[in-house]
Amino acid sequence: MSKVILRVSALCVWQGSVLLIEHKSFAPGDPALPDRYWILPGGGVEPGETLDEALKREMQEETGLQCSVGSLLFIKELLYPFPGARQQGSRHHSVSLGFGCTVTGGELITGKDPEYADDEQMILQAKWVPFEELAACELYPPFLKQYLFDHRESGFAAKAPEFFDSWQ
């Protein structure tokens, strides 16, 4: 089995829009997953890096924006292949911590993942997506779209973090 990766992601909402990254599939060719989808900005935590530092770095790399990190909102575990499958988790196992964030500066750009060459980039674009357009977007992980709509009115206020497993 592969090692477990700790990830962080930023949920930024501003003027009726959510900050999202259009991303290529991490499992191209899998008919259970789309070829591209929208995700929250974020990525892996490096050894010796705090969660706060990792999230700020990932935001800068992927969007060109600076942020302040707020409350932990959700925890998402992902095993791929999925639980119950042959070689469960052999290609990917991660735990992602989703934080509410506020953009504090910078200019929105479509960033790059420094671990990939220019012709192998996974990020297609960074964009503020209005809530009215979310219904037509393919969001990943699957729970994200409903989560955004369920908590929009509360402003994603601090509460007990929610847990989502590999199927959600």
N, C-alpha and C positions, 0 to 999 in steps of 0.2 A: 504494500500500500504506500502511496505517496505521503509525504509529510503534510501536516495540517498547516495551512497558511492563515495568518491573521490579517484581515483586511479592515479598512475603514471606509465609510462613504459619507458624503455630505448631502443633506437635504436642505436646499436653499429655495425659499419661496419669496418672490418679490413682485409686487404689483400684479397679482393674479396669475403669475407664471412660476413654473418650477424649472430649475437649472438641470439640464440633462445632457448626456453625452450619447451620440449615436455611435454604436460600436459594432464591429464585426463579431460574429459568433466565435466563442472559444472552442466550439466543437463543429467546425464546418462539415457539412455532409450528413449530419445527424438529422433525420427527418422529424424528430421530436422537438427540434429547436429551429427557430428562424435563422436565416443567413445574417441578419442584422437586427438590432434592437436598440432601444434607448435605456440607459442606465444612469444612476446617480454618479457624479464624479467621485473618484476614490481609487484605492488600490492597496497594495501590500505594505505592511509595516516592516521597516528594516530593523535588523538587530541594533539595539541601543537607542532606538528612536521612540519617543513617547507617542501615544495615540494622537495627541494634539499636534505634535510636530509632523507626523505622517500625514494627517488630513490636510494641514496647511500646505505641505509640499505637493501632495497629489492635486489639490485644487489649482495651485500655481502651474504645475506641469500640464494639466489637462485643459484648463480654461483661461489661464492668464490672470485669474482673479485671486485676491487675498480674502481671507475670511476670519471671523472669530468663531470658535467652536463652542456650541451650547450643550444641551442635555443629550444623553443617550436615549434614542427613540426606539430602536429595534435591534434585534440580534438575528442574523440569518445564517443558517448552516447549509452548505452545499456539498453533496457527494456526487461525483460523476465518474463512472456510471452510477445511476441512481440506486438508492437502497433496494435490496432484493435482487439486483442485477448481478450477473456473473462478473466477478472482479470489481465489486462495489467499491467506489472511491479510488480505484487504481490510477485514474488519470487526473483526478482533482478532488481535493478536500479542503474546504475553507470555512472559516467563521468570519462573518462580516458584521461589524458594529456600525450602525447607522446613527449619525449625530445630526441634530438640528444645527444649522450654521447660518451666519449672517455675512453677506458680502461686505467687505470694508474698503475695498479699493481694487485697482487694476482695471484692465480693459479686456472684455471678452474676446478670446481668440479660440481657434481650434488648435489645441495643443498636441503634444506628441508624448508617447511613452519612450523614455530614454533607453529602455532595454531592447527596443526594436529598431532595425534599420528603417530608413525612410520608405523603402518599397514594401515593408512588412508591417506598417503601422495598423493598429486595430481601431484607433479613433478615427471616425469619419467626420464628425462635426460636434461642436458644443453650441448649445442654443437654449435660450429662455423659451420654454414651451408653455403657451397659455393653457390654463385648465380646460378651456373649451375645446382644445385640440387633442387632449390626452386620450379621448375615447378612440380616436383613429390611429393612435401610436401603439406599436408593439413594445411594451415595457418589460424589462427583466430586472429582478426576478418576478415571477408571476403575481405575487401578492402586492406588488408596488402600486399598481394602478388603483386598486380598491383601497389600499392604505391611504393614498393621497386624498381620495375623495372622502373617506370616512373621517379624516382628521383635519380637513381643510378649514372647517368652521372654527375649530378650537385653536387654530393657529399653531398646531403641533406643540402645544403647551407641555411642559414637563409633567410626566406621569411615569408609572412603572413601564419599563421597556417591554415590548412585545417580542415573542420568540416565534420564528418561522423556520420550519424544517425544509428538507430538500424538495418536498412535494409542493411547497407553497411559493 
